[in-house]
Structure formats: C-alpha cells, structure tokens
Amino acid sequence: MSASSLKDWSFALPADTEGVFLERPNRFLALVDVSGRVVEAHVHDPGRLPQILRPGTKVLLRKAARRDRRTAWDLLAGQAAGHWVLVHSGSHRPLTQRLLSEKGPEVFPGLVSFRPEPRVLDGRLDYLFEMEVGPPIYVETKGCTLAEGRKALFPDAPTSRGTRHLRSLVHLREEGFRTLLWVLVFRPETECFAPEENIDPLFGETFREALAKGLEIRIHQFAYDGERVRFLRELPLCLE
C-alpha cells in the first residue's frame, strides 16, 4: 500500500469548541476553561496522557451525544509538539470501520470482509478479517498518543489489558490463525513506533515475544485538525 493511494482519505470528527485544560480530578474527568467558564469533560482514554493533559494545554471539546449524561462535553484532542493529538479512544472504532469499509483492500491487500468484536476465549478483540487466501486474521487495535522525539510509543501507562490482548493473539496464532496488532499513531511528527518498555516492561517483553511467534504489525499514522482525521502514512517499527 502506498501513502499516495490514501492521501485524500479522511474521517469527519468536528470539535464544537476550544478550551484550556485545568486538571484531571479522576481517570474519566477533565476540568476545562472555556471562555472563562469551567466545564466538565469526559476523558475517553484510560492512559495518563502526560504530554497532553497538562495545565494550560489547549484542548478541543465536542458536545456529548446524550443530554442526560453527567458531563456535557467529550474531550477530543489536546495540543502537543504543535499538533492536535486525538485522545478520544471511542473514536477508534468508527474511524477504523470507515477506513476498512472505504479503503479496506488498499490498506490490507486481500481483505474480503471484516467483523467487529469477534469473541475469543477471554473476551473480545477488535476485528476478524476474512481474506481471499489463507486463514482469517484476528486484529487488535491500539491508539498511540505518546512520543519521544521522532518515536511514537505505547503505552503511556501500565496496561494489563494490553498485555492480555497480546497473549490472546499469541494463543490464536498457535491455533493456526493469523494475528495482527494494528497501531493507530496520532502523533504526526513521529517517524517510527516502538513499545514503551520503561513504562510497562511486561507489555514490552510480551510484545517482543509475540512478534517472535508470528504476530504481524501494521502502524498507520493520522493527523487531526479539529475537523477531520486524515490518513498520513504507514510507519516502520523501530526496535533496538
């Protein structure tokens, strides 16, 4: 797949207003100054977002779809390294489903169809791909918002869930299926991807073991401008 084949593809995700991040009282809540008024926004990302959710950082908000919800806003993105970084993990499913529906065979050659949330022994993964040739592919997606220089990194906090997903993929690979980790990088300044082994050594160790046992990886980079998420390119893996 060439980046040029997808250069015009984008996904609509308009923000409704801009504000300034003040604090994160708990995992799911952010306090944001919007034109001098403090509002509560839901944080739909289990990570720490240390480079983004810092006091004084500009953020983008979207009105919540449900009016009966406690928080009237969703936090969509924050600024880092001069870019808007998408931090709303709930947008990953609609984003990837639209990409697969419109450009699936270009992104994943040989793709015939896909099914969200296939059940596996200990839960569900994100997708099951049916291919023209060979066994189906079990797929787990991860969104990446952390960067160090030109290197995109995941995770930004210890993730037992992420490690469990990798182990599920290894088990399925041993059962004869193809397995794939699909990384969505939302840091447009980066040039490669690696596991953040200092933050979560177990995830890093499991990641390397999974690759050695046949786990495939695809790393796609996106940019967000407050209106649309745009596909940029495929990134390489950078393991030392």
Backbone bond lengths (Angstrom), bond angles and torsions (degrees), N, CA, C in turn:
res aa  C-N    CA-C-N  psi(-1)  N-CA   C-N-CA  omega(-1)  CA-C   N-CA-C  phi
1 M - - - 1.447 - - 1.514 109.81 -
2 S 1.301 117.99 130.61 1.455 121.53 176.54 1.509 109.56 -99.48
3 A 1.331 116.24 148.28 1.454 120.52 179.14 1.518 111.14 -61.64
4 S 1.349 116.49 -32.27 1.455 120.11 -176.94 1.526 111.73 -64.42
5 S 1.345 117.16 -28.04 1.460 119.76 -179.62 1.515 112.38 -68.21
6 L 1.319 117.02 -16.86 1.459 121.38 -178.30 1.525 112.56 -120.78
7 K 1.326 117.41 13.59 1.461 120.12 -172.23 1.520 113.48 -63.86
8 D 1.344 117.25 -23.98 1.455 120.13 -179.16 1.518 113.09 -98.84
9 W 1.335 117.39 1.98 1.464 118.94 -177.36 1.520 110.80 -83.12
10 S 1.342 115.68 137.19 1.459 120.13 175.35 1.514 109.26 -153.49
11 F 1.315 115.24 165.90 1.460 123.25 -176.32 1.521 108.26 -127.01
12 A 1.324 117.19 124.38 1.459 121.41 -177.22 1.523 111.23 -71.61
13 L 1.324 117.03 125.41 1.460 122.99 176.77 1.534 108.08 -150.33
14 P 1.318 117.60 69.18 1.463 120.13 -173.61 1.525 113.09 -73.58
15 A 1.310 115.92 135.96 1.456 121.61 172.19 1.526 109.12 -82.68
16 D 1.324 116.02 156.70 1.466 120.90 -179.69 1.522 113.16 -100.36
17 T 1.323 116.84 -26.27 1.462 118.63 -179.69 1.523 109.99 -160.93
18 E 1.317 115.44 164.54 1.463 122.58 177.28 1.517 109.18 -114.04
19 G 1.313 116.60 147.69 1.451 121.10 178.02 1.510 111.17 -148.91
20 V 1.329 115.34 -170.79 1.458 122.28 179.25 1.525 108.25 -123.35
21 F 1.314 116.17 124.37 1.464 121.06 -179.38 1.518 110.34 -67.19
22 L 1.341 115.33 134.67 1.461 121.43 179.45 1.522 111.76 -108.45
23 E 1.323 116.99 -55.71 1.461 120.02 -179.67 1.525 110.14 -163.09
24 R 1.338 114.81 166.21 1.467 122.56 178.83 1.521 107.59 -122.64
25 P 1.329 117.10 90.64 1.471 120.09 -175.79 1.521 113.48 -60.81
26 N 1.324 116.56 -32.81 1.458 120.30 175.11 1.521 108.62 -148.62
27 R 1.309 115.17 -179.46 1.463 121.81 -172.96 1.531 113.04 -56.62
28 F 1.330 116.46 -34.04 1.463 120.19 -171.88 1.521 114.38 -105.48
29 L 1.331 117.81 0.58 1.463 120.27 -171.38 1.522 112.01 -127.38
30 A 1.333 115.09 134.08 1.463 121.61 173.19 1.513 109.21 -123.28
31 L 1.325 116.26 142.47 1.457 122.03 171.66 1.522 107.43 -101.70
32 V 1.331 115.83 128.16 1.461 121.66 -173.25 1.520 109.53 -131.05
33 D 1.318 115.55 135.74 1.469 121.85 174.84 1.527 108.42 -87.26
34 V 1.322 115.95 115.37 1.461 121.64 176.53 1.520 107.86 -116.12
35 S 1.318 115.90 103.73 1.476 122.11 179.47 1.525 112.01 53.34
36 G 1.342 116.17 42.38 1.457 120.76 176.30 1.514 114.72 88.03
37 R 1.329 118.08 -1.70 1.465 122.08 179.21 1.518 108.88 -113.24
38 V 1.328 117.36 130.75 1.463 121.45 179.74 1.519 109.28 -84.72
39 V 1.337 116.44 123.15 1.461 121.59 178.38 1.521 109.25 -120.24
40 E 1.329 115.86 157.01 1.459 122.54 175.87 1.515 109.51 -97.11
41 A 1.323 117.02 133.63 1.465 122.12 179.36 1.522 109.44 -128.28
42 H 1.318 115.47 139.72 1.460 121.09 177.32 1.529 110.08 -76.31
43 V 1.328 116.73 131.60 1.468 122.73 176.96 1.527 107.75 -99.07
44 H 1.322 115.69 108.81 1.463 120.47 -176.58 1.529 109.08 -98.60
45 D 1.324 115.57 59.83 1.462 122.22 177.39 1.515 107.63 -156.48
46 P 1.334 118.09 123.21 1.454 120.46 -176.97 1.524 114.23 -76.97
47 G 1.333 116.90 -8.98 1.458 120.20 -177.84 1.517 112.69 -77.55
48 R 1.324 115.35 179.41 1.461 120.81 -178.75 1.524 113.20 -86.28
49 L 1.340 116.47 -23.92 1.477 121.98 -179.43 1.528 111.85 48.35
50 P 1.337 118.13 51.08 1.465 120.70 -172.26 1.522 114.27 -67.06
51 Q 1.324 118.31 -26.11 1.458 120.61 -178.82 1.523 112.91 -88.51
52 I 1.332 116.25 -6.95 1.461 120.07 -172.93 1.523 112.00 -117.26
53 L 1.326 117.29 -51.51 1.460 120.14 -177.82 1.521 109.77 -87.36
54 R 1.337 113.24 74.86 1.459 122.37 176.95 1.519 108.26 -121.70
55 P 1.320 118.97 142.93 1.468 120.45 -179.37 1.530 111.56 -52.75
56 G 1.313 115.72 130.87 1.461 121.59 179.39 1.516 114.58 96.11
57 T 1.344 117.55 -9.33 1.466 120.84 -179.65 1.531 110.45 -74.40
58 K 1.315 116.85 137.01 1.455 120.81 174.02 1.527 109.87 -72.11
59 V 1.334 115.77 138.40 1.452 120.90 179.66 1.528 109.43 -134.46
60 L 1.330 115.08 160.60 1.459 122.24 176.41 1.521 109.32 -113.93
61 L 1.335 115.95 137.50 1.455 122.19 -178.13 1.524 110.76 -121.63
62 R 1.327 114.73 152.40 1.456 121.78 173.96 1.525 108.13 -127.15
63 K 1.338 116.54 141.69 1.456 120.76 178.14 1.526 109.74 -63.84
64 A 1.312 116.32 137.68 1.460 121.35 179.68 1.518 110.25 -66.06
65 A 1.328 116.13 143.10 1.463 120.35 -179.03 1.518 111.74 -69.42
66 R 1.330 117.26 -34.62 1.466 121.50 -178.88 1.520 110.42 -95.98
67 R 1.316 116.52 126.05 1.462 120.77 -178.62 1.523 112.93 -76.68
68 D 1.343 117.25 -20.15 1.459 120.03 -177.66 1.526 112.51 -89.13
69 R 1.321 117.16 7.47 1.465 120.79 -179.21 1.523 110.46 -79.46
70 R 1.321 116.81 152.11 1.461 120.21 -178.89 1.520 111.11 -62.04
71 T 1.341 116.23 -45.96 1.462 120.04 -179.33 1.527 109.54 -96.33
72 A 1.314 115.94 130.53 1.466 121.13 -176.62 1.520 112.90 -82.81
73 W 1.352 115.76 -7.55 1.462 119.42 -174.69 1.519 111.20 -130.84
74 D 1.333 115.56 152.88 1.463 123.30 167.71 1.520 108.23 -110.54
75 L 1.323 116.44 139.47 1.458 120.63 175.22 1.529 108.38 -86.73
76 L 1.325 116.15 116.16 1.463 120.78 -176.73 1.521 113.07 -90.76
77 A 1.324 116.89 -45.85 1.464 119.33 -170.52 1.528 110.13 -155.27
78 G 1.317 114.63 161.06 1.455 121.69 173.59 1.517 108.85 -138.96
79 Q 1.319 115.84 162.54 1.460 119.51 -178.75 1.522 111.55 -89.00
80 A 1.337 114.58 139.74 1.463 122.15 173.65 1.516 107.54 -153.61
81 A 1.311 116.72 134.63 1.468 122.63 179.00 1.527 111.72 53.36
82 G 1.340 116.23 33.33 1.456 120.11 176.68 1.508 115.26 80.78
83 H 1.353 117.59 9.93 1.464 121.24 -178.20 1.520 109.88 -126.66
84 W 1.330 115.65 152.55 1.458 119.84 166.79 1.525 108.10 -76.55
85 V 1.323 116.46 129.71 1.461 122.39 -179.56 1.523 108.38 -115.09
86 L 1.309 117.12 118.27 1.454 122.23 -179.93 1.525 109.49 -68.50
87 V 1.333 116.91 124.41 1.462 120.88 -177.94 1.524 112.46 -121.78
88 H 1.316 118.04 5.88 1.464 121.93 -178.38 1.528 109.00 -90.21
89 S 1.323 116.44 95.97 1.470 119.62 -174.74 1.528 112.35 -67.01
90 G 1.335 117.84 -18.63 1.450 119.83 175.80 1.514 113.12 -67.23
91 S 1.318 117.06 -14.91 1.468 120.52 178.04 1.527 112.25 -84.64
92 H 1.329 118.01 -10.19 1.467 120.02 -176.42 1.525 112.07 -63.67
93 R 1.339 117.09 -42.09 1.465 119.33 -178.78 1.536 111.58 -64.41
94 P 1.339 119.96 -53.78 1.474 117.73 178.69 1.521 113.37 -61.79
95 L 1.329 117.38 -34.52 1.461 120.68 178.22 1.531 110.94 -63.58
96 T 1.327 116.94 -50.32 1.466 119.68 -176.66 1.525 111.37 -71.40
97 Q 1.330 117.63 -35.65 1.462 119.07 178.00 1.525 111.03 -63.90
98 R 1.327 116.72 -40.34 1.463 118.97 178.08 1.523 110.52 -65.77
99 L 1.318 116.58 -41.63 1.458 119.88 179.02 1.523 110.99 -62.56
100 L 1.328 117.18 -43.86 1.465 120.73 179.50 1.523 111.57 -66.76
101 S 1.329 117.05 -39.26 1.464 120.84 -178.96 1.518 111.79 -66.77
102 E 1.336 116.68 -37.57 1.459 120.49 -174.18 1.526 113.51 -95.18
103 K 1.336 116.85 -30.36 1.467 119.89 -173.60 1.526 112.91 -134.49
104 G 1.326 116.63 18.70 1.452 120.31 -172.24 1.514 115.98 -49.28
105 P 1.354 119.40 -54.74 1.469 119.66 -178.27 1.524 113.89 -66.40
106 E 1.336 117.48 -21.82 1.466 119.58 175.08 1.526 111.01 -76.49
107 V 1.321 115.47 -38.22 1.467 119.95 -179.69 1.527 110.87 -76.14
108 F 1.351 115.78 -42.20 1.461 121.71 -179.56 1.529 108.47 -128.01
109 P 1.319 117.56 89.65 1.469 120.54 -177.57 1.527 111.98 -54.02
110 G 1.333 115.53 134.61 1.452 121.17 -179.26 1.512 114.33 91.61
111 L 1.341 116.87 -2.89 1.460 119.86 179.93 1.528 110.41 -69.07
112 V 1.334 116.37 128.14 1.465 122.17 178.75 1.521 110.80 -101.26
113 S 1.334 116.69 -44.65 1.459 121.76 -179.84 1.523 108.42 -158.99
114 F 1.328 115.11 167.72 1.463 119.52 178.64 1.522 109.13 -142.50
115 R 1.317 114.84 151.65 1.470 121.21 178.94 1.515 109.06 -131.50
116 P 1.342 117.90 124.80 1.455 120.13 178.75 1.531 112.56 -72.92
117 E 1.308 115.23 150.82 1.454 124.84 171.02 1.531 114.67 52.91
118 P 1.322 118.13 55.38 1.464 118.68 173.75 1.526 110.31 -67.38
119 R 1.306 115.64 141.72 1.461 120.18 179.72 1.528 109.90 -80.37
120 V 1.335 115.71 136.17 1.459 122.08 172.97 1.529 107.06 -125.12
121 L 1.310 116.82 -178.64 1.460 120.05 -171.35 1.523 113.53 -56.67
122 D 1.330 117.17 -43.68 1.463 119.44 -174.66 1.527 112.63 -108.70
123 G 1.324 117.96 26.29 1.451 119.72 178.13 1.520 111.88 144.23
124 R 1.322 115.45 -135.51 1.455 121.62 -179.74 1.522 110.55 -135.08
125 L 1.320 115.53 153.25 1.455 121.72 170.12 1.524 107.56 -109.28
126 D 1.325 117.07 -176.64 1.463 118.78 -173.42 1.522 113.93 -81.86
127 Y 1.338 117.43 -41.70 1.457 119.27 -176.21 1.525 111.25 -146.28
128 L 1.334 113.98 157.58 1.450 122.29 165.21 1.524 106.93 -124.39
129 F 1.323 116.37 119.80 1.460 121.87 179.34 1.527 109.49 -96.86
130 E 1.329 116.62 130.12 1.460 121.45 169.72 1.524 107.62 -96.98
131 M 1.329 115.90 128.75 1.457 121.11 -173.74 1.536 111.28 -110.60
132 E 1.314 115.53 158.54 1.464 120.55 177.42 1.522 111.28 -60.51
133 V 1.303 116.38 -40.05 1.461 122.47 -176.66 1.519 108.93 -130.55
134 G 1.306 117.39 138.31 1.449 121.29 173.10 1.513 113.62 87.95
135 P 1.321 115.77 -177.72 1.463 120.33 -175.76 1.526 111.50 -71.73
136 P 1.330 117.38 161.25 1.468 120.10 175.09 1.524 111.00 -66.56
137 I 1.330 115.13 164.36 1.463 121.79 -177.71 1.523 109.13 -116.26
138 Y 1.330 116.16 122.96 1.460 120.61 171.47 1.535 108.50 -86.21
139 V 1.345 115.57 131.84 1.459 120.91 -170.05 1.526 110.72 -126.71
140 E 1.310 116.11 134.12 1.462 122.32 169.87 1.533 108.27 -121.21
141 T 1.342 116.21 134.55 1.460 120.48 178.76 1.531 109.84 -104.84
142 K 1.332 115.01 148.12 1.459 121.75 174.68 1.522 108.55 -137.06
143 G 1.325 116.25 134.62 1.454 121.09 177.35 1.513 111.01 -94.66
144 C 1.314 116.61 135.40 1.464 122.66 -174.78 1.524 110.31 -115.81
145 T 1.336 116.69 120.64 1.469 122.02 -179.59 1.524 112.75 -122.66
146 L 1.326 117.43 -0.66 1.463 122.48 -177.68 1.521 110.24 -101.02
147 A 1.326 117.19 143.72 1.464 120.77 178.50 1.522 110.36 -145.75
148 E 1.319 113.65 149.57 1.462 121.19 172.55 1.524 106.57 -132.01
149 G 1.332 116.19 104.93 1.454 119.58 -172.81 1.506 110.12 64.04
150 R 1.323 116.08 -124.34 1.462 120.88 179.83 1.522 113.19 -96.36
151 K 1.328 117.26 11.53 1.460 121.65 -177.18 1.523 109.98 -107.03
152 A 1.323 116.90 123.04 1.461 122.40 172.48 1.517 108.82 -82.51
153 L 1.349 116.49 139.70 1.455 120.84 -172.65 1.527 111.36 -132.60
154 F 1.316 116.22 145.74 1.460 123.29 173.28 1.523 107.58 -146.33
155 P 1.340 116.87 138.13 1.457 130.21 3.68 1.522 111.87 -92.80
156 D 1.344 116.25 175.61 1.462 119.82 175.32 1.525 110.97 -104.03
157 A 1.341 115.90 6.68 1.468 123.50 175.55 1.522 107.16 -157.96
158 P 1.335 119.29 154.40 1.464 119.90 176.77 1.523 110.87 -53.39
159 T 1.328 116.62 135.93 1.459 120.93 -175.09 1.523 111.43 -134.17
160 S 1.308 116.34 92.60 1.464 119.64 175.43 1.525 110.08 -65.02
161 R 1.332 116.52 -32.38 1.472 120.66 178.59 1.531 110.46 -64.36
162 G 1.332 116.66 -43.10 1.450 120.04 178.82 1.516 112.29 -63.49
163 T 1.310 116.25 -40.45 1.464 120.48 177.63 1.526 110.60 -64.97
164 R 1.330 116.55 -40.87 1.462 120.32 177.96 1.528 111.32 -61.80
165 H 1.341 116.71 -39.71 1.465 119.70 177.77 1.529 111.02 -62.51
166 L 1.328 116.64 -41.99 1.462 119.43 178.63 1.520 111.00 -62.25
167 R 1.318 117.46 -40.95 1.464 120.54 179.71 1.522 111.06 -66.05
168 S 1.338 116.83 -35.93 1.468 119.97 175.73 1.518 110.78 -63.18
169 L 1.328 116.22 -41.24 1.462 120.04 179.12 1.529 111.22 -65.42
170 V 1.321 116.59 -38.65 1.470 119.79 177.21 1.527 110.18 -63.10
171 H 1.323 116.48 -43.85 1.465 120.20 179.58 1.524 110.86 -60.45
172 L 1.331 117.27 -44.41 1.460 121.29 179.69 1.526 110.76 -65.16
173 R 1.325 116.83 -36.44 1.467 120.42 177.47 1.522 109.79 -63.08
174 E 1.310 116.92 -41.68 1.463 120.95 179.11 1.525 111.80 -67.52
175 E 1.352 116.64 -21.60 1.459 121.04 176.88 1.519 112.16 -84.45
176 G 1.335 117.69 -2.44 1.454 120.62 175.61 1.509 115.77 106.18
177 F 1.349 117.58 0.32 1.457 120.66 177.67 1.526 110.31 -88.11
178 R 1.308 116.14 159.64 1.461 120.10 166.23 1.525 108.28 -83.11
179 T 1.324 115.91 147.44 1.460 119.93 179.38 1.522 109.04 -134.50
180 L 1.336 115.47 148.52 1.458 120.78 -172.42 1.515 110.84 -143.65
181 L 1.308 116.50 132.81 1.461 122.69 168.41 1.520 107.05 -100.82
182 W 1.326 116.28 119.47 1.467 122.41 -177.83 1.523 107.81 -106.96
183 V 1.319 116.89 108.21 1.455 122.43 -176.22 1.525 109.65 -97.30
184 L 1.325 115.82 127.50 1.464 122.94 177.70 1.520 107.86 -105.05
185 V 1.307 116.87 108.84 1.462 121.70 -176.77 1.526 108.92 -96.98
186 F 1.331 116.26 122.58 1.455 121.50 -178.83 1.532 112.74 -107.28
187 R 1.329 115.68 20.32 1.465 121.10 174.63 1.525 107.59 -109.55
188 P 1.339 118.65 98.37 1.468 121.17 -171.76 1.518 114.56 -69.88
189 E 1.337 117.96 -11.81 1.460 119.72 -179.69 1.520 113.02 -86.32
190 T 1.331 117.65 -6.75 1.459 120.15 -174.07 1.527 112.30 -85.72
191 E 1.331 115.19 161.56 1.470 121.29 -174.77 1.516 113.65 -124.05
192 C 1.333 118.77 -9.19 1.452 121.82 177.65 1.520 108.48 -160.91
193 F 1.322 115.95 172.43 1.468 121.27 -177.46 1.522 110.56 -129.78
194 A 1.347 115.11 145.42 1.469 121.29 175.21 1.516 108.98 -150.07
195 P 1.335 117.98 155.90 1.464 120.10 172.73 1.527 109.57 -69.97
196 E 1.334 116.71 143.48 1.463 120.95 177.56 1.531 108.26 -86.89
197 E 1.313 115.01 90.00 1.463 121.05 -172.81 1.522 113.11 -79.13
198 N 1.321 118.02 -16.63 1.462 119.76 175.64 1.520 110.96 -74.16
199 I 1.331 116.96 -36.42 1.456 121.05 179.88 1.519 111.09 -77.06
200 D 1.337 116.84 -41.40 1.468 120.27 -179.45 1.526 109.45 -138.55
201 P 1.336 117.34 86.91 1.465 120.23 -179.04 1.527 113.44 -59.35
202 L 1.340 117.74 -35.28 1.464 119.96 -178.86 1.522 110.67 -66.81
203 F 1.332 117.21 -40.87 1.462 119.45 176.77 1.525 110.11 -62.19
204 G 1.334 116.63 -44.44 1.456 119.98 179.43 1.515 112.64 -60.71
205 E 1.331 116.93 -43.35 1.467 121.55 179.11 1.525 110.63 -64.24
206 T 1.347 116.14 -43.88 1.459 120.53 -179.86 1.530 110.75 -66.08
207 F 1.325 116.90 -37.30 1.467 122.36 177.81 1.527 110.67 -60.11
208 R 1.319 116.75 -48.40 1.463 120.32 -179.72 1.534 111.35 -65.21
209 E 1.327 117.15 -39.77 1.461 120.47 178.08 1.526 110.93 -64.32
210 A 1.347 116.01 -39.24 1.459 120.07 -179.75 1.522 111.11 -65.15
211 L 1.323 116.97 -41.45 1.463 120.11 176.95 1.523 110.83 -61.01
212 A 1.330 115.65 -42.21 1.466 119.87 -179.48 1.524 111.80 -64.51
213 K 1.326 117.30 -25.31 1.464 121.52 -179.00 1.527 112.98 -95.88
214 G 1.341 116.59 7.84 1.457 118.98 172.56 1.507 116.70 109.29
215 L 1.332 118.42 3.17 1.461 119.89 175.15 1.525 109.61 -61.80
216 E 1.331 116.05 131.26 1.459 121.11 175.54 1.530 108.80 -91.86
217 I 1.332 116.63 156.90 1.447 120.57 178.94 1.517 109.94 -139.46
218 R 1.316 116.07 137.09 1.457 122.67 172.53 1.519 107.04 -128.46
219 I 1.317 116.16 134.58 1.464 121.97 -174.76 1.521 108.00 -124.30
220 H 1.321 116.99 113.12 1.460 121.69 -178.11 1.525 110.16 -115.83
221 Q 1.309 115.14 134.87 1.464 122.13 -175.83 1.530 109.98 -104.89
222 F 1.338 114.91 137.88 1.453 122.16 -178.29 1.524 110.17 -130.12
223 A 1.336 115.10 155.03 1.464 121.70 174.17 1.523 108.20 -123.86
224 Y 1.321 116.02 144.86 1.465 121.99 -179.88 1.518 108.74 -124.26
225 D 1.339 116.50 134.11 1.464 120.34 -178.15 1.520 113.79 -116.98
226 G 1.325 116.27 12.57 1.455 120.24 -177.61 1.511 113.63 93.30
227 E 1.324 116.64 -12.53 1.461 122.06 178.29 1.529 112.20 -121.72
228 R 1.337 115.75 -43.13 1.462 120.26 -175.75 1.529 109.81 -140.96
229 V 1.326 114.29 150.80 1.464 121.64 172.00 1.521 106.68 -98.32
230 R 1.308 116.51 123.39 1.459 121.49 -174.45 1.521 110.57 -113.29
231 F 1.338 116.00 134.29 1.461 120.77 175.30 1.528 108.95 -70.67
232 L 1.341 116.53 132.38 1.457 120.72 178.41 1.519 112.29 -103.32
233 R 1.331 117.10 -63.78 1.464 119.68 -174.44 1.526 109.96 -170.67
234 E 1.308 114.86 174.19 1.464 121.17 171.80 1.514 108.43 -93.43
235 L 1.338 115.53 137.67 1.461 121.18 -179.99 1.521 110.42 -106.49
236 P 1.327 116.29 152.75 1.466 119.74 174.51 1.522 111.38 -84.64
237 L 1.304 115.22 163.72 1.459 122.66 172.36 1.522 107.74 -85.64
238 C 1.343 116.59 135.51 1.463 119.14 177.35 1.517 109.56 -122.23
239 L 1.327 115.86 94.87 1.448 123.06 176.71 1.513 108.51 -107.59
240 E 1.332 116.36 134.40 1.460 119.95 179.19 1.529 110.09 -78.67
